[in-house]
Amino acid sequence: MKISEMQKLLDARVLCCEENIEHEVHSACGCDLMSDVLAFVKDQAVLLTGLVNPQVIRTAEMMDMICVVFVRSKVPTQEMIYLARESGIVLMVSDKRLYEACGLLYTNGLVGNKVKA
């Protein structure tokens, strides 16, 4: 799925790096705990979160994610937008709740990785 398709599905507003919205993504995760993202997430291209903190961008960068979607109309700070722009990470804002946003993306073909037991 292209990031531009995600934008339409989530009725999201792009805040930075709009030149990258035609990139293809194959997986996503929804999480507000960046420690869980670091510990459990592998090969995810998109992070959906309601956490507005510079650590979100730093975590996405460390995990080679190319897009962060802030749910529940959360708006990142200018510092976060600057950090994302430096790394080429697309930032978007959606009014949807995390559960609904993840469900919309999943039912339209964007999956997550299986959890190892």
TORKOL-4160 file (C-alpha; in steps of 0.2 Angstrom, whole numbers, padded with zeros to 4 digits, m for minus):
117
<pt num="1" X="0000" Y="0000" Z="0000"/>
<pt num="2" X="0006" Y="0017" Z="m0004"/>
<pt num="3" X="0007" Y="0031" Z="0010"/>
<pt num="4" X="m0004" Y="0041" Z="m0001"/>
<pt num="5" X="m0017" Y="0027" Z="0000"/>
<pt num="6" X="m0015" Y="0027" Z="0019"/>
<pt num="7" X="m0018" Y="0046" Z="0019"/>
<pt num="8" X="m0035" Y="0044" Z="0010"/>
<pt num="9" X="m0041" Y="0029" Z="0021"/>
<pt num="10" X="m0037" Y="0039" Z="0037"/>
<pt num="11" X="m0042" Y="0055" Z="0030"/>
<pt num="12" X="m0025" Y="0061" Z="0037"/>
<pt num="13" X="m0016" Y="0078" Z="0034"/>
<pt num="14" X="0002" Y="0077" Z="0029"/>
<pt num="15" X="0014" Y="0088" Z="0040"/>
<pt num="16" X="0030" Y="0085" Z="0032"/>
<pt num="17" X="0040" Y="0075" Z="0018"/>
<pt num="18" X="0025" Y="0075" Z="0007"/>
<pt num="19" X="0037" Y="0071" Z="m0007"/>
<pt num="20" X="0038" Y="0053" Z="0000"/>
<pt num="21" X="0020" Y="0049" Z="0000"/>
<pt num="22" X="0021" Y="0038" Z="m0015"/>
<pt num="23" X="0032" Y="0026" Z="m0006"/>
<pt num="24" X="0026" Y="0008" Z="m0004"/>
<pt num="25" X="0024" Y="0001" Z="0013"/>
<pt num="26" X="0020" Y="m0017" Z="0018"/>
<pt num="27" X="0017" Y="m0017" Z="0037"/>
<pt num="28" X="0012" Y="m0006" Z="0051"/>
<pt num="29" X="0011" Y="m0006" Z="0070"/>
<pt num="30" X="0000" Y="0004" Z="0082"/>
<pt num="31" X="0008" Y="0008" Z="0099"/>
<pt num="32" X="0010" Y="0022" Z="0112"/>
<pt num="33" X="0024" Y="0014" Z="0121"/>
<pt num="34" X="0041" Y="0017" Z="0112"/>
<pt num="35" X="0049" Y="0004" Z="0123"/>
<pt num="36" X="0037" Y="m0009" Z="0116"/>
<pt num="37" X="0041" Y="m0003" Z="0098"/>
<pt num="38" X="0060" Y="m0005" Z="0101"/>
<pt num="39" X="0057" Y="m0023" Z="0110"/>
<pt num="40" X="0044" Y="m0031" Z="0099"/>
<pt num="41" X="0043" Y="m0022" Z="0082"/>
<pt num="42" X="0052" Y="m0029" Z="0067"/>
<pt num="43" X="0052" Y="m0023" Z="0049"/>
<pt num="44" X="0037" Y="m0011" Z="0052"/>
<pt num="45" X="0037" Y="0004" Z="0040"/>
<pt num="46" X="0023" Y="0014" Z="0048"/>
<pt num="47" X="0020" Y="0018" Z="0066"/>
<pt num="48" X="0003" Y="0024" Z="0072"/>
<pt num="49" X="0003" Y="0032" Z="0089"/>
<pt num="50" X="m0006" Y="0045" Z="0100"/>
<pt num="51" X="0010" Y="0049" Z="0109"/>
<pt num="52" X="0017" Y="0067" Z="0105"/>
<pt num="53" X="0035" Y="0066" Z="0110"/>
<pt num="54" X="0052" Y="0068" Z="0101"/>
<pt num="55" X="0056" Y="0050" Z="0106"/>
<pt num="56" X="0043" Y="0044" Z="0094"/>
<pt num="57" X="0053" Y="0052" Z="0079"/>
<pt num="58" X="0069" Y="0045" Z="0086"/>
<pt num="59" X="0062" Y="0028" Z="0088"/>
<pt num="60" X="0055" Y="0028" Z="0071"/>
<pt num="61" X="0072" Y="0033" Z="0064"/>
<pt num="62" X="0081" Y="0019" Z="0074"/>
<pt num="63" X="0068" Y="0006" Z="0067"/>
<pt num="64" X="0070" Y="0013" Z="0049"/>
<pt num="65" X="0051" Y="0018" Z="0048"/>
<pt num="66" X="0046" Y="0029" Z="0034"/>
<pt num="67" X="0030" Y="0036" Z="0041"/>
<pt num="68" X="0022" Y="0041" Z="0057"/>
<pt num="69" X="0003" Y="0043" Z="0059"/>
<pt num="70" X="m0003" Y="0053" Z="0074"/>
<pt num="71" X="m0020" Y="0048" Z="0079"/>
<pt num="72" X="m0034" Y="0056" Z="0089"/>
<pt num="73" X="m0029" Y="0073" Z="0081"/>
<pt num="74" X="m0013" Y="0074" Z="0091"/>
<pt num="75" X="m0001" Y="0087" Z="0083"/>
<pt num="76" X="0018" Y="0085" Z="0084"/>
<pt num="77" X="0029" Y="0099" Z="0090"/>
<pt num="78" X="0039" Y="0109" Z="0078"/>
<pt num="79" X="0055" Y="0100" Z="0085"/>
<pt num="80" X="0047" Y="0084" Z="0080"/>
<pt num="81" X="0043" Y="0090" Z="0063"/>
<pt num="82" X="0060" Y="0096" Z="0060"/>
<pt num="83" X="0068" Y="0079" Z="0066"/>
<pt num="84" X="0056" Y="0070" Z="0054"/>
<pt num="85" X="0060" Y="0081" Z="0040"/>
<pt num="86" X="0079" Y="0078" Z="0043"/>
<pt num="87" X="0076" Y="0059" Z="0042"/>
<pt num="88" X="0064" Y="0060" Z="0027"/>
<pt num="89" X="0050" Y="0052" Z="0038"/>
<pt num="90" X="0032" Y="0056" Z="0033"/>
<pt num="91" X="0022" Y="0064" Z="0047"/>
<pt num="92" X="0003" Y="0063" Z="0046"/>
<pt num="93" X="m0011" Y="0068" Z="0058"/>
<pt num="94" X="m0028" Y="0059" Z="0058"/>
<pt num="95" X="m0044" Y="0062" Z="0068"/>
<pt num="96" X="m0046" Y="0043" Z="0070"/>
<pt num="97" X="m0043" Y="0033" Z="0086"/>
<pt num="98" X="m0029" Y="0021" Z="0086"/>
<pt num="99" X="m0040" Y="0006" Z="0086"/>
<pt num="100" X="m0050" Y="0012" Z="0071"/>
<pt num="101" X="m0035" Y="0018" Z="0061"/>
<pt num="102" X="m0026" Y="0001" Z="0063"/>
<pt num="103" X="m0042" Y="m0008" Z="0058"/>
<pt num="104" X="m0045" Y="0002" Z="0043"/>
<pt num="105" X="m0027" Y="m0001" Z="0037"/>
<pt num="106" X="m0027" Y="m0019" Z="0041"/>
<pt num="107" X="m0044" Y="m0023" Z="0032"/>
<pt num="108" X="m0037" Y="m0014" Z="0017"/>
<pt num="109" X="m0022" Y="m0025" Z="0016"/>
<pt num="110" X="m0008" Y="m0017" Z="0027"/>
<pt num="111" X="m0003" Y="m0030" Z="0040"/>
<pt num="112" X="0009" Y="m0032" Z="0055"/>
<pt num="113" X="0022" Y="m0045" Z="0059"/>
<pt num="114" X="0017" Y="m0061" Z="0069"/>
<pt num="115" X="0021" Y="m0061" Z="0087"/>
<pt num="116" X="0034" Y="m0075" Z="0091"/>
<pt num="117" X="0029" Y="m0085" Z="0106"/>
